[in-house]
Each structure stands twice: as C-alpha cells, then as structure tokens.
Amino acid sequence: MIFGIINTVVVLFLLTPLAVAKAPAALKESKVNNLKVGRAIVSRKISGPTLKPERIEYYTSRYTDYLVDHLQLVPVSDIEMAKYAEKRKAHKKTLKSNLTSREKDREAKGKLFQKTLARLLDGSSQFLVCSQTDWDCLEKDPEIQPKARSRVSLDELGKRIDVNEPFEAEAYFTRRWWERRQDLVFSEKTVAQILAEKLRHDGTKKVSMALYGIDEIQKDPADPKSTGSMAPVYDAIIDAIKNGSDVKGLFDLKNAGGGNSSMRMYSASIDGSTISIADPAPKPISFSYLVNDPEYSMFGQPSWILDLVALGAKIGGKKGAVFSEAPSNDVKVDVEWLLNPQNSKKAKASVRAAFQYQDTLNLIMAMNQGITSDDQATARVEWPTRGLMHNKFIVLE
C-alpha cells in the first residue's frame, strides 16, 4: 500500500497485519542450511544471459535473505520436495495420506517459499535493493525485469516527473503476512492501524484512494482465519466521510474467470433441481452506480443468486444439480460456486459484479449512499485488464 500526505509521501507495503515475532529456535539453528537451499532455488529462478555471475549472486542473496530473515520462510530443497511428491503419487488412490506431520509441514513451507519467490519475481526488484527513500535508485530500470505485465513500463506511462520540493518518506514493512491466526501477539502496531491513524489525523480535508479492494472489515467469530485486520482502516474512511472530508475512491472489478471471479452477465432460473441459463441475460445489465433494478444492475443482487444458494443447501452442492442445456464453462463454474454450501456466506452477499476482496462492495455502497445520479458517485470502479497495476494509493490532505 502506498499513501501520501501533501509534501509527505508515506510508503506502506501491506499484505496482512504486521506481526513481529521471534524466529523459532529451530529456524535459527538451520539458518545456514536454509540459506544454502534458498540460494539454490533463487539462483535458478533469476539466472539469465544478461546478468553477470556476481550480479546473480547479489540478487540471490538479497532475495534469500528477505525470504528467510524478514518473512521467516523456510526453503525446502528440490530433492526433498520430489520425495514428498513421490510419496503422494504412490498413495494418491488412498484416502489416508502417508506423509508424517513433519513432512506435511515441510512440504507446505517449501511450496510457500516457492510461491512467495514467484510473487516477488513478478514484481519490481528495486524494492529489495534500494532504500525506500532513494528515489534515484527506485526510478532506475531494474536489472531483473518484472514478469508481471502490470509491472512493465509502457512508453511514457510512469515516466519520472521531478517535483519542486523533495519528498519526505517513511516506509513500513509487514512481516509473516501469510499467517492469519487470531492468537498472534502483535508487539507493534499493524500497518493497517498506522494507516487508520494517518487517515484520522491527516485526511481531515480530503482522501483520494485508488484501491483494488478491502476485506476483513470486521472479525468473524465463526471463522478462525478472520481477524478483522482492516477494520481500523474501513472505520476511519467512514468516519472521514461523516466528518465532512472529501473522500473519493477508485476500485477494481475482478475478471479472472471461474467462480465468483467475473461479472455475471447471465441469468438463471430453477425448476426443481434443474437449472436453466440465459446467457446473455434477457435484459441489458446496467453499469450505473444507482441500483434501480437489482435483477439487472451491476451492484444489484438478482433473486436467482439466493435461489441457487438455497438449492445448493438442499441438494448438498453441485452434484445433484442438472443444467437444462450446457452453459459456457465460466458460467458453469460460477453457478457451481454459488451452489457450494461452503461458499454460502459469501454467495448470499454476492451481486453481479465480482471483487477480489468481498468487502469492497460494502465500502463502495457506503461511499455512494444517498446519491441520485452517477455524477455524484464518489466511489467508482474500473474494468479489469491483465495489465492493470494492482497497488493501493491513498493521498491525504
């Protein structure tokens, strides 16, 4: 997350709450081996003809140290991971896993290391090799080009613009971002709490946001993974609106395909356990911020969504459902998602539009409450593209 105050840019890198905890003793004891294994994995991922061996070693060390020391991840060697894969393959037809608890833990950590490394390599390497206040370093073309389209410079887009006055900056890094346990003890303020304080103190006149979304705006006692970590931020935004601050926001729609992952341009009807799909819907879908007809509004919930949720609860999911005619794969997967009882809570709150984070809709509707025309909408959405850069920017005045 990046947010700024007039003449002061405060840079935040937010994934989940900042949890500061001492590394386990076992992690310290095996640090040398972890770094050795980690370097082997990282070096293989970043090697290329344009990088000299010493630069490969430099980046290998930077990435490995960040993953092991800062995020406290544990790399697992390819040989060890292959062993686990073979054991799973040999017993893939059995219902009981033949991996020990320790092996399952090691396998999970190995996959997490690889997943996090891939995520880092998709992004911009400057944030690991540059001081967060060294603008000259941050603006240089990176030696390791990011793999994500959204991170690649396009012509003049993103070209550096010098300002009259220097920026002052503070940087906040989260730790252990993959952990979502309620019993974590936070010895420091979370990044979300810091942002909430900035919103309340520095956003009294104006708050301008570009967010791909928000979630965890309240703690769900029934969900052990729910922490309500973003509640301070959500509450601060709502309070800013109530207190007269000029709050505007731009949010991302999701269009990834699959269940609850793209705009629902179809309609459904149910007869017993038979589902009929009209694709496209019988009437045009309204992309207005006003919900005049919930059945055909981008932010409206058509009645058949709850009908599908009820059907799924009755028949136990998708297995008992029948389509009158085979729909497209994307529609089929989305209907099956709505039928799945495990998704019922999210499904009951779903609308035609889809968001990466479920509570985004709540924030949009709260910001647009009471509007009578689209021109009055202070919360707006942009259509997703694969090249869209999903950062969070909040500018405060």
C-alpha positions in Angstrom: 0.0 0.0 0.0 1.3 3.5 -0.8 -0.4 6.6 0.7 0.7 10.1 0.9 0.2 13.4 2.6 0.7 16.8 0.9 4.5 17.3 0.8 5.0 14.0 2.6 4.7 10.6 0.9 4.4 7.7 3.3 5.1 4.3 1.7 3.4 1.2 3.0 3.8 -2.3 1.8 0.7 -4.1 3.2 -0.3 -7.7 2.7 -1.8 -8.5 6.1 -1.1 -7.2 9.6 2.4 -6.6 10.8 3.1 -9.4 13.3 6.5 -9.2 15.0 7.6 -12.4 16.5 10.9 -14.0 17.3 12.1 -16.7 14.9 11.7 -20.2 16.3 14.9 -21.8 17.7 14.8 -24.5 15.1 14.8 -21.8 12.4 17.9 -20.2 13.8 19.7 -23.5 14.1 19.0 -24.4 10.5 19.6 -20.9 9.1 22.8 -21.8 7.3 21.2 -24.7 5.6 18.1 -22.7 4.8 20.2 -20.0 3.1 22.1 -22.7 1.1 18.9 -24.3 -0.1 17.2 -20.9 -0.7 20.1 -19.7 -2.8 20.0 -22.7 -5.0 16.3 -22.1 -5.7 16.5 -18.4 -6.1 19.6 -18.6 -8.4 17.8 -21.0 -10.7 14.9 -18.6 -11.0 16.8 -15.4 -11.7 19.6 -16.7 -13.9 19.8 -15.2 -17.4 22.2 -14.3 -20.2 22.1 -10.6 -19.3 23.2 -10.9 -15.7 26.8 -11.5 -14.8 27.5 -14.2 -12.2 28.4 -11.7 -9.5 25.1 -9.9 -10.0 23.2 -13.2 -9.9 24.8 -14.0 -6.6 24.0 -10.5 -5.3 20.3 -10.8 -6.2 20.3 -14.4 -4.9 21.5 -13.2 -1.5 19.1 -10.3 -1.4 16.0 -12.4 -2.2 17.0 -15.3 0.0 17.8 -13.1 3.0 14.5 -11.3 2.6 12.5 -14.6 2.4 14.3 -16.3 5.2 15.2 -13.5 7.6 12.4 -10.9 7.0 9.4 -13.2 6.2 10.8 -16.2 8.2 10.0 -18.6 5.4 11.8 -22.0 5.2 13.1 -23.2 1.9 12.9 -26.9 1.2 15.3 -28.5 -1.4 14.1 -29.8 -4.7 15.2 -33.3 -3.7 13.1 -33.2 -0.5 10.1 -31.8 -2.4 10.4 -34.5 -5.0 10.5 -37.1 -2.3 7.2 -35.9 -0.9 5.6 -35.8 -4.4 6.6 -39.4 -5.0 5.1 -40.5 -1.7 1.9 -38.7 -2.5 1.9 -40.2 -6.0 2.4 -43.7 -4.7 -0.6 -43.4 -2.5 -2.8 -41.0 -4.4 -5.6 -43.5 -4.5 -5.7 -43.9 -0.8 -7.8 -41.7 1.4 -5.2 -41.5 4.1 -2.0 -39.5 3.5 1.2 -41.4 4.1 3.2 -38.2 4.9 4.1 -37.6 8.5 3.1 -34.4 10.2 6.6 -33.1 9.9 6.7 -33.9 6.2 3.4 -32.2 5.6 4.7 -29.1 7.4 8.0 -29.2 5.4 6.1 -29.6 2.1 3.8 -26.8 2.9 6.7 -24.5 3.8 8.5 -25.5 0.6 5.5 -24.6 -1.5 5.1 -21.3 0.3 8.7 -20.4 -0.3 8.3 -21.1 -4.0 5.0 -19.2 -4.2 6.3 -16.2 -2.4 9.5 -16.1 -4.5 7.4 -16.2 -7.7 5.4 -13.3 -6.4 8.5 -11.3 -5.7 9.9 -12.0 -9.1 6.7 -10.9 -10.7 7.1 -7.5 -9.1 9.8 -4.9 -9.0 13.2 -5.8 -7.6 14.1 -2.2 -6.7 12.1 -2.5 -3.5 14.6 -5.1 -2.2 17.8 -3.5 -3.4 17.0 0.2 -2.9 16.4 2.3 0.2 12.8 3.2 0.2 13.7 6.9 0.2 16.3 6.7 -2.6 14.2 7.9 -5.5 17.1 7.8 -8.0 17.6 4.1 -7.3 13.9 3.4 -7.3 13.4 5.1 -10.7 16.2 3.2 -12.5 15.3 0.5 -15.0 15.7 -2.8 -12.9 18.4 -5.4 -13.8 15.8 -8.1 -13.2 12.8 -7.2 -15.3 9.5 -7.9 -13.6 7.5 -10.7 -15.2 4.0 -9.3 -14.5 2.6 -7.2 -17.3 1.4 -4.7 -14.8 4.9 -4.0 -13.6 6.5 -3.4 -17.1 6.9 0.2 -18.2 4.8 1.2 -21.2 6.1 4.0 -23.3 5.9 7.3 -21.4 3.5 5.8 -18.8 5.1 6.1 -15.4 7.9 8.4 -16.6 9.6 10.2 -13.7 8.3 13.7 -13.0 10.5 15.9 -10.9 8.7 18.0 -8.3 9.7 21.4 -6.9 10.1 20.2 -3.3 11.8 17.0 -2.1 9.6 14.3 -0.6 10.0 13.0 2.9 9.1 9.4 3.3 8.5 6.7 5.9 8.4 3.0 5.0 6.6 0.2 6.8 7.1 -3.4 6.0 4.7 -6.2 7.1 6.0 -9.5 8.4 4.7 -13.0 8.5 2.0 -11.9 6.1 0.9 -15.5 5.3 -0.2 -16.0 8.9 -3.9 -15.3 9.6 -4.3 -16.6 13.1 -6.3 -14.8 15.8 -3.8 -15.8 18.5 -0.8 -13.9 17.1 0.6 -11.4 19.5 1.4 -8.0 17.9 4.2 -6.3 19.7 4.0 -3.4 17.3 1.2 -1.6 15.6 -0.1 -3.2 12.4 0.3 -1.4 9.2 -3.5 -1.1 9.0 -3.5 0.6 12.4 -0.9 3.0 11.3 -2.8 3.9 8.1 -6.0 4.4 10.2 -4.2 6.9 12.4 -2.9 8.7 9.3 -6.5 8.8 7.8 -7.9 10.3 11.0 -5.1 12.8 11.5 -4.1 13.8 8.0 -7.2 13.1 6.0 -9.5 15.7 7.6 -9.9 17.7 4.3 -9.6 15.2 1.5 -8.9 11.5 1.0 -8.2 10.2 -2.6 -7.9 6.5 -3.0 -7.1 4.0 -5.7 -7.6 0.6 -4.2 -8.1 -2.8 -5.7 -10.2 -3.6 -2.7 -10.6 -4.2 1.0 -11.5 -7.1 3.2 -11.6 -8.2 6.8 -13.5 -5.1 7.8 -14.9 -6.9 10.8 -13.9 -10.0 12.8 -16.0 -13.1 12.1 -16.1 -15.3 15.3 -17.2 -18.3 13.3 -14.2 -18.1 11.0 -10.8 -19.0 12.7 -9.0 -17.2 9.9 -10.8 -13.9 10.3 -9.0 -11.2 12.3 -10.8 -8.1 11.2 -7.4 -6.7 10.4 -8.7 -3.9 8.1 -11.5 -2.7 10.4 -9.5 0.3 11.6 -9.0 1.5 8.0 -12.6 0.9 7.0 -13.9 2.7 10.1 -11.5 5.6 9.6 -12.7 6.1 6.0 -16.4 6.0 7.0 -15.7 8.4 9.9 -13.8 10.8 7.5 -17.0 10.9 5.3 -19.2 11.6 8.3 -16.9 14.3 9.5 -17.1 16.2 6.1 -13.8 15.1 4.5 -14.0 14.9 0.6 -13.5 11.2 0.2 -13.2 9.7 -3.3 -12.1 6.2 -4.4 -11.5 4.1 -7.4 -11.8 0.3 -7.1 -11.0 -2.7 -9.2 -13.6 -5.1 -10.5 -12.4 -8.7 -10.9 -12.5 -10.5 -14.2 -10.4 -13.7 -13.7 -12.9 -16.3 -14.8 -14.1 -19.1 -12.5 -16.4 -19.0 -9.6 -17.3 -15.5 -8.2 -14.5 -14.1 -10.3 -16.1 -12.1 -13.1 -19.1 -10.0 -13.9 -22.3 -12.1 -14.0 -23.7 -11.2 -17.4 -26.1 -14.2 -17.4 -29.3 -15.0 -15.6 -30.6 -18.3 -14.2 -33.9 -19.9 -13.3 -34.6 -23.1 -11.3 -37.2 -25.8 -11.7 -36.8 -28.4 -9.0 -33.1 -29.2 -9.3 -32.9 -28.3 -13.0 -31.1 -25.0 -13.8 -31.7 -23.0 -16.9 -29.2 -20.4 -18.0 -29.9 -17.3 -20.2 -26.5 -16.1 -21.5 -26.5 -13.2 -22.0 -29.2 -12.1 -19.6 -32.7 -11.3 -21.2 -32.2 -7.6 -20.4 -29.0 -5.4 -20.7 -27.0 -5.1 -17.5 -26.9 -1.6 -16.1 -23.4 -0.3 -15.2 -24.9 2.6 -13.2 -23.8 3.3 -9.6 -27.6 3.5 -8.9 -29.3 0.2 -8.2 -32.7 0.9 -9.9 -33.4 -2.8 -10.8 -31.5 -5.3 -8.6 -32.1 -8.1 -11.2 -30.1 -6.3 -13.9 -27.8 -3.9 -12.1 -24.0 -4.3 -11.7 -24.3 -3.7 -8.0 -27.7 -5.5 -7.6 -28.4 -9.0 -6.4 -30.7 -10.9 -8.7 -33.1 -13.2 -6.9 -31.7 -16.3 -8.6 -28.5 -15.9 -6.7 -30.2 -16.7 -3.4 -32.3 -19.4 -5.2 -29.1 -21.1 -6.2 -27.7 -20.8 -2.7 -30.9 -22.4 -1.3 -30.8 -25.2 -3.9 -27.2 -26.0 -3.1 -28.0 -26.2 0.6 -30.9 -28.5 -0.2 -29.1 -30.9 -2.6 -25.7 -30.7 -1.0 -23.9 -28.8 -3.7 -23.3 -29.2 -7.4 -23.6 -33.0 -7.7 -27.4 -33.0 -7.5 -27.9 -30.2 -9.9 -28.8 -30.6 -13.6 -28.5 -28.0 -16.4 -31.3 -27.9 -19.0 -28.6 -27.0 -21.5 -24.8 -27.0 -21.1 -23.7 -23.4 -20.3 -20.3 -22.0 -21.1 -17.5 -23.2 -18.8 -17.2 -19.8 -17.0 -20.9 -19.7 -16.2 -20.9 -23.4 -15.2 -18.1 -22.9 -12.7 -19.7 -19.7 -11.3 -23.1 -21.5 -10.8 -21.3 -24.4 -9.1 -19.6 -21.9 -6.8 -23.0 -20.5 -5.8 -24.3 -24.0 -5.2 -21.4 -25.0 -2.9 -22.7 -24.8 0.7 -19.1 -23.9 1.8 -19.5 -20.6 -0.1 -23.0 -19.8 1.2 -22.0 -16.9 3.4 -20.1 -15.1 0.6 -22.7 -16.1 -2.0 -25.5 -14.6 0.0 -23.7 -11.2 -0.2 -22.8 -11.6 -3.9 -24.0 -9.3 -6.7 -23.5 -9.3 -10.4 -20.1 -7.6 -10.1 -17.2 -9.6 -8.6 -14.4 -8.2 -6.5 -11.1 -9.7 -5.4 -11.9 -8.8 -1.9 -15.5 -9.3 -0.7 -15.9 -6.2 1.5 -15.0 -3.9 -1.4 -18.7 -3.8 -2.3 -19.6 -2.7 1.3 -17.2 0.3 1.0 -18.4 1.3 -2.4 -22.1 1.3 -1.3 -21.3 3.1 1.9 -19.4 5.9 0.0 -22.2 6.2 -2.6 -25.1 6.1 -0.1 -27.7 8.8 -0.9 -26.5 9.6 -4.4 -29.2 10.4 -7.0 -27.0 10.4 -10.2 -23.9 8.7 -11.4 -22.1 12.1 -11.5 -22.4 12.2 -7.7 -20.7 8.8 -7.2 -17.6 9.3 -5.0 -16.7 5.6 -5.2 -16.2 4.3 -8.8 -14.9 1.2 -10.4 -12.6 0.4 -13.4 -12.9 -2.5 -15.7 -10.0 -5.0 -15.0 -7.3 -5.8 -17.6 -4.4 -8.2 -17.2 -2.1 -5.3 -17.4 -3.7 -3.3 -14.6 -1.3 -2.5 -11.8 -2.9 -3.5 -8.6 -1.4 -1.2 -6.0 -3.1 0.8 -3.3 -2.7 4.5 -3.2 -4.2 6.9 -0.7 -3.4 10.6 -0.7 -4.4 12.6 2.3 -5.0 16.3 2.9 
